[in-house]
């Protein structure tokens, strides 16, 4: 007797294959409300079950930058838990650690901090000098600590990660994957519940200087309680995030963004979508995703990695160029008010750039990253009263911005 095959079988098979198959693409297009963007790998995982609720190229390698410090913190927590070091112990800085490139603490020579301050400096300031000092304290040298980082990564199942230093500073051999960083984020919450609350700290005072947190996801997402951001030109803007809501903990990784605000907004969107899923545990687990690929893509070249990049998907509306910054900002507020009066809910972003022509300096105001048709609508409102406004597509908003001079 012939068995009937459910039409859902091939659909489910395709879905499972797409989640479990090797992913080699490193940068790909994502859709946003204002248009397509190119970004790096991403993943969202249920921390308790390991179920993958979203993944895009989660096994593809990328440069971790300062999210490397999550492994540095894992090993520091490991030694604290084992009693090999104490929170009140002092941490000094060798010449090598002291001379690390920023971000770092700016401390007098010979100054020491406590291990607890070191934890918070790693999380809040992403201090490279502290990362190296911790590595030297725990294992004698940066090289020995890197060996321990790699051994621990192997033990945790992070098969696509290679560490060369504890800070995440530039090294072409230092790489990870979204899959691996999700495993590390889960392990930090699972293995060190007594230390995990440090990731939700909002400030610390070191040498009479207050250091505040820079993980905007903590402020943007209800229930967020960690973990860490990272940036190098080659890596773009990366984030490992976690949030606990409705009795569930999610851990997510988003990488390879050209702007930090777009990275954070995408993470919020992914977490919202993941929390709405009711899968019954049918999706693949994070450890079932294969790591694949050997060389990370470069997100921003040295030429591209300059201040005042546009890098948004949506068109801009250029409403004028002004003699001073307060006037430029006032123009931005007035333009947003026009959009609101026209019934638009998304009012774009403030994007003001200073331009130098000869001996003159002015400030161009662009209402940035507007939804399709909104820039034209806004300029129509201005032009109806004989005021200046020009629609500017993203590819025309490039340095040195002389086309925004008037």
C-alpha positions as CSV (number, residue, x, y, z in Angstrom):
1,X,0.0,0.0,0.0
2,X,1.4,3.4,-1.0
3,X,2.0,5.9,1.8
4,X,0.8,9.4,1.2
5,X,3.5,12.0,1.8
6,X,2.4,15.2,3.6
7,X,3.0,18.4,1.5
8,X,4.6,19.9,4.7
9,X,7.5,17.4,4.6
10,X,9.5,19.1,1.8
11,X,8.8,22.5,3.3
12,X,10.1,21.4,6.7
13,X,13.1,19.7,5.2
14,X,14.0,22.9,3.3
15,X,13.7,25.0,6.5
16,X,15.8,22.6,8.6
17,X,18.5,22.4,5.9
18,X,18.7,26.2,5.6
19,X,19.2,26.4,9.4
20,X,21.7,23.5,9.7
21,X,23.6,23.8,6.5
22,X,27.1,25.4,6.3
23,X,27.1,29.1,5.7
24,X,30.0,30.6,3.9
25,X,28.7,34.0,2.9
26,X,30.1,36.7,5.2
27,X,28.3,39.8,4.0
28,X,24.8,39.7,2.6
29,X,21.8,42.0,2.1
30,X,19.2,42.5,4.8
31,X,15.9,44.4,4.4
32,X,15.1,47.4,6.5
33,X,12.1,49.7,6.4
34,X,14.0,52.2,4.4
35,X,15.8,49.9,2.0
36,X,18.4,47.1,1.7
37,X,21.6,47.1,3.7
38,X,24.7,44.9,3.5
39,X,25.6,43.4,6.9
40,X,27.4,40.4,8.4
41,X,26.3,37.2,10.1
42,X,23.6,37.0,12.8
43,X,21.9,34.5,15.0
44,X,19.4,34.4,17.9
45,X,19.3,31.4,20.2
46,X,17.1,30.2,23.0
47,X,19.7,30.0,25.8
48,X,18.0,27.2,27.7
49,X,17.3,24.8,24.8
50,X,19.9,26.0,22.3
51,X,17.2,26.2,19.7
52,X,18.1,28.5,16.8
53,X,15.3,31.1,16.3
54,X,17.1,33.1,13.6
55,X,20.3,32.7,11.7
56,X,21.9,34.3,8.7
57,X,25.3,33.0,7.7
58,X,25.9,32.1,11.4
59,X,28.8,29.8,10.6
60,X,30.7,32.3,8.4
61,X,33.9,33.9,9.9
62,X,34.2,37.5,10.9
63,X,36.7,39.6,12.8
64,X,35.4,39.8,16.4
65,X,37.1,43.1,17.5
66,X,36.3,43.8,21.2
67,X,33.7,41.1,21.6
68,X,36.9,39.0,22.0
69,X,36.9,40.4,25.6
70,X,33.9,38.1,26.3
71,X,36.4,35.2,26.2
72,X,38.8,37.2,28.3
73,X,36.1,37.7,30.9
74,X,35.1,34.0,30.8
75,X,38.6,33.0,31.8
76,X,38.7,35.7,34.5
77,X,35.4,34.5,35.9
78,X,36.7,30.9,35.7
79,X,39.7,31.8,37.9
80,X,37.5,33.8,40.3
81,X,35.2,30.9,40.7
82,X,38.1,28.6,41.4
83,X,39.6,30.9,44.0
84,X,42.8,31.5,42.1
85,X,42.1,35.2,42.2
86,X,39.9,37.5,44.2
87,X,37.8,40.6,43.3
88,X,39.7,42.8,45.7
89,X,43.1,41.7,44.4
90,X,45.2,44.4,42.6
91,X,46.0,44.4,38.9
92,X,49.1,46.2,37.6
93,X,50.1,47.1,34.1
94,X,53.3,46.0,32.3
95,X,54.8,48.4,29.8
96,X,53.4,46.3,27.1
97,X,49.9,46.4,28.6
98,X,50.2,50.1,29.4
99,X,51.1,51.0,25.8
100,X,48.1,49.3,24.1
101,X,46.1,51.2,21.6
102,X,42.7,52.7,22.6
103,X,40.2,52.1,23.8
104,X,41.9,52.0,27.2
105,X,42.1,53.5,30.6
106,X,44.2,56.7,30.9
107,X,46.0,56.0,34.2
108,X,49.2,57.3,35.7
109,X,52.2,55.0,35.4
110,X,52.3,52.5,38.2
111,X,48.6,52.9,39.0
112,X,46.8,49.6,40.0
113,X,43.1,48.7,39.9
114,X,41.2,46.0,41.5
115,X,40.1,42.9,39.7
116,X,36.5,44.0,40.1
117,X,37.4,47.3,38.5
118,X,39.1,45.4,35.7
119,X,35.9,43.5,35.0
120,X,33.9,46.7,34.7
121,X,36.6,48.4,32.7
122,X,36.5,45.5,30.2
123,X,32.7,45.7,29.9
124,X,32.1,49.5,30.1
125,X,35.3,51.0,28.5
126,X,36.4,47.9,26.5
127,X,39.8,48.7,27.7
128,X,42.6,47.1,25.7
129,X,45.3,47.8,28.3
130,X,43.2,46.0,31.0
131,X,42.5,43.0,28.7
132,X,46.3,42.5,28.2
133,X,47.0,43.1,31.9
134,X,44.4,40.4,32.8
135,X,45.9,38.0,30.3
136,X,49.4,38.5,31.7
137,X,48.1,38.2,35.3
138,X,46.2,35.0,34.7
139,X,48.7,33.2,32.4
140,X,52.0,35.0,32.5
141,X,52.0,36.4,29.0
142,X,49.6,37.4,26.2
143,X,50.7,34.5,24.1
144,X,50.1,31.9,26.9
145,X,46.7,33.5,27.6
146,X,45.8,33.2,23.9
147,X,46.6,29.5,24.0
148,X,44.2,29.2,27.0
149,X,41.6,31.1,25.1
150,X,41.8,28.7,22.2
151,X,41.7,25.7,24.4
152,X,38.6,27.0,26.2
153,X,37.0,27.8,22.9
154,X,37.6,24.2,21.8
155,X,36.1,22.9,25.1
156,X,33.0,25.1,24.6
157,X,32.5,23.8,21.0
158,X,33.5,27.1,19.4
159,X,35.1,25.3,16.4
160,X,35.3,28.4,14.1
161,X,37.1,30.7,16.5
162,X,40.8,31.5,16.7
163,X,42.2,34.0,19.3
164,X,45.6,35.7,19.1
165,X,45.1,38.3,21.8
166,X,42.8,39.1,24.7
167,X,41.6,42.5,23.5
168,X,40.4,41.9,20.0
169,X,43.0,44.3,18.5
170,X,43.9,43.9,14.8
171,X,45.2,40.5,13.9
172,X,44.2,38.9,10.6
173,X,44.2,35.4,12.2
174,X,41.8,36.4,15.0
175,X,38.3,35.4,13.9
176,X,35.0,33.9,15.2
177,X,31.5,33.1,14.0
178,X,28.0,34.2,15.2
179,X,27.4,30.6,16.1
180,X,30.5,30.5,18.3
181,X,29.8,33.8,20.0
182,X,26.2,32.7,20.8
183,X,27.7,29.6,22.5
184,X,30.0,31.8,24.5
185,X,27.2,34.2,25.5
186,X,25.1,31.2,26.7
187,X,28.1,29.8,28.6
188,X,28.8,33.1,30.4
189,X,25.2,33.2,31.7
190,X,25.1,29.5,32.5
191,X,28.5,29.0,34.1
192,X,28.9,32.2,36.1
193,X,25.5,33.4,37.3
194,X,27.2,35.1,40.3
195,X,29.3,37.3,37.9
196,X,26.9,37.7,35.0
197,X,25.2,40.8,36.5
198,X,28.3,42.8,35.8
199,X,27.2,42.9,32.1
200,X,24.3,45.0,33.2
201,X,26.4,47.6,35.1
202,X,25.9,51.2,34.0
203,X,29.0,52.8,35.4
204,X,32.2,52.6,37.5
205,X,34.6,55.1,38.9
206,X,38.3,54.5,38.4
207,X,40.9,57.1,39.4
208,X,38.1,59.6,40.1
209,X,36.8,59.2,36.5
210,X,33.3,57.9,35.9
211,X,33.0,55.4,33.0
212,X,29.5,54.8,31.7
213,X,28.2,52.0,29.6
214,X,28.1,52.1,25.8
215,X,25.9,49.2,25.0
216,X,22.8,51.0,23.7
217,X,20.9,47.7,23.4
218,X,20.6,47.7,27.2
219,X,18.6,51.0,27.0
220,X,16.7,50.1,23.9
221,X,15.3,46.6,24.7
222,X,13.2,45.8,27.8
223,X,14.8,42.8,29.6
224,X,18.2,43.3,28.1
225,X,21.0,42.6,30.5
226,X,24.2,42.3,28.4
227,X,26.7,41.7,26.9
228,X,29.3,43.5,24.7
229,X,29.9,45.5,21.6
230,X,33.0,45.5,19.3
231,X,34.4,47.6,16.5
232,X,37.3,47.7,14.2
233,X,37.3,49.1,10.6
234,X,37.8,45.6,9.3
235,X,35.1,44.1,11.5
236,X,32.5,46.8,11.4
237,X,30.1,47.1,14.3
238,X,29.5,43.9,16.2
239,X,27.2,43.0,19.2
240,X,26.6,40.0,21.4
241,X,23.4,40.7,23.3
242,X,21.2,38.9,25.8
243,X,17.7,39.6,27.1
244,X,15.4,37.7,29.6
245,X,11.7,38.1,29.1
246,X,8.6,36.0,29.8
247,X,10.7,33.3,31.5
248,X,13.0,32.9,28.4
249,X,16.6,34.1,27.8
250,X,17.7,34.8,24.3
251,X,21.3,35.3,23.2
252,X,21.9,37.0,19.9
253,X,24.8,38.1,17.7
254,X,24.8,40.6,15.0
255,X,28.0,41.5,13.1
256,X,29.5,43.4,10.2
257,X,27.4,46.6,10.3
258,X,28.8,49.9,9.0
259,X,26.9,51.9,11.6
260,X,26.3,51.1,15.3
261,X,22.8,52.5,15.3
262,X,21.7,50.2,12.5
263,X,23.3,47.3,14.2
264,X,21.4,48.0,17.5
265,X,18.1,48.5,15.7
266,X,18.5,45.2,13.8
267,X,19.2,43.4,17.0
268,X,16.0,44.8,18.6
269,X,14.1,43.6,15.5
270,X,15.6,40.1,15.6
271,X,14.9,39.7,19.4
272,X,11.3,40.9,18.9
273,X,10.7,38.4,16.1
274,X,12.4,35.6,18.0
275,X,10.3,36.1,21.1
276,X,7.1,35.8,19.0
277,X,8.0,32.4,17.6
278,X,6.4,29.3,19.1
279,X,8.4,26.4,17.6
280,X,7.9,23.6,20.1
281,X,11.6,22.9,20.0
282,X,11.5,21.7,16.4
283,X,14.3,23.9,15.1
284,X,18.0,22.9,14.9
285,X,20.2,23.6,17.9
286,X,23.0,26.1,17.7
287,X,25.7,23.4,17.9
288,X,24.2,21.8,14.8
289,X,25.2,24.7,12.7
290,X,28.4,24.1,10.8
291,X,31.2,26.6,10.8
292,X,32.6,27.2,7.3
293,X,35.0,29.6,5.6
294,X,38.6,30.6,6.2
295,X,39.0,34.3,5.8
296,X,36.6,37.0,7.1
297,X,35.4,39.8,4.8
298,X,36.6,43.4,5.4
299,X,33.6,45.6,6.3
300,X,35.3,49.0,6.1
301,X,38.6,49.6,4.3
302,X,41.0,52.1,5.7
303,X,39.9,54.5,3.0
304,X,36.2,54.1,3.9
305,X,36.7,54.1,7.6
306,X,36.4,57.9,8.2
307,X,34.0,60.0,10.2
308,X,30.7,61.4,8.9
309,X,29.9,58.4,6.6
310,X,26.2,58.2,5.5
311,X,25.8,54.5,5.2
312,X,22.0,54.5,5.4
313,X,19.7,52.7,3.1
314,X,17.1,55.4,2.6
315,X,17.2,58.7,0.6
316,X,18.0,61.9,2.4
317,X,16.2,65.3,2.1
318,X,18.8,68.1,2.1
319,X,17.0,71.2,3.5
320,X,19.9,73.6,3.6
321,X,23.4,74.5,4.5
322,X,23.9,76.9,7.4
323,X,26.6,79.1,9.0
324,X,26.4,77.4,12.4
325,X,25.4,74.2,14.1
326,X,22.4,75.5,16.1
327,X,20.8,76.8,12.9
328,X,21.4,73.4,11.2
329,X,19.8,71.6,14.0
330,X,16.8,73.9,14.1
331,X,16.4,73.2,10.4
332,X,16.3,69.5,11.1
333,X,13.6,69.9,13.8
334,X,11.5,72.0,11.4
335,X,11.8,69.4,8.7
336,X,10.8,66.6,11.0
337,X,7.8,68.7,12.1
338,X,6.7,68.9,8.5
339,X,7.0,65.2,8.0
340,X,4.9,64.6,11.2
341,X,2.2,67.1,10.0
342,X,2.1,65.2,6.7
343,X,1.2,62.0,8.6
344,X,4.6,60.3,8.5
345,X,5.4,58.2,11.6
346,X,9.1,57.6,10.6
347,X,10.7,61.1,10.7
348,X,14.2,60.1,9.6
349,X,17.5,60.7,11.3
350,X,19.5,63.8,12.0
351,X,22.5,63.9,9.7
352,X,24.5,67.1,9.9
353,X,27.9,67.4,8.3
354,X,30.4,70.2,8.4
355,X,31.8,71.2,5.1
356,X,34.9,73.3,4.4
357,X,35.3,75.3,1.1
358,X,38.3,77.5,1.0
359,X,38.3,79.5,4.2
360,X,34.6,79.0,4.9
361,X,32.9,76.3,7.1
362,X,29.2,75.5,7.0
363,X,26.8,72.8,8.2
364,X,24.6,70.9,5.8
365,X,21.4,69.4,7.2
366,X,20.1,66.2,5.7
367,X,17.0,64.4,7.0
368,X,18.5,61.0,6.6
369,X,17.3,57.4,5.9
370,X,13.8,58.2,4.9
371,X,11.2,55.7,3.8
372,X,10.6,55.4,0.0
373,X,8.7,58.5,-1.2
374,X,9.1,60.4,2.0
375,X,12.1,62.6,0.8
376,X,10.1,63.6,-2.3
377,X,7.0,64.4,-0.2
378,X,9.0,66.5,2.2
379,X,10.8,68.4,-0.6
380,X,7.4,69.0,-2.2
381,X,6.2,70.6,1.0
382,X,9.2,72.9,1.0
383,X,9.0,73.8,-2.7
384,X,5.3,74.6,-2.4
385,X,6.4,77.6,-0.3
386,X,9.4,78.3,-2.5
387,X,11.9,77.0,0.1
388,X,15.0,75.0,-0.7
389,X,14.9,71.2,-0.5
390,X,16.6,68.5,-2.6
391,X,16.2,64.7,-2.5
392,X,19.7,63.1,-2.2
393,X,20.1,59.4,-2.7
394,X,22.7,57.6,-0.6
395,X,25.3,57.2,-3.3
396,X,25.5,61.0,-3.7
397,X,26.2,61.6,0.0
398,X,30.0,61.0,0.0
399,X,33.0,62.9,1.2
400,X,34.0,65.7,0.8
401,X,30.3,66.6,0.5
402,X,30.9,69.6,-1.7
403,X,27.6,68.8,-3.4
404,X,25.9,69.8,-0.2
405,X,27.3,73.3,-0.2
406,X,25.1,76.3,-1.1
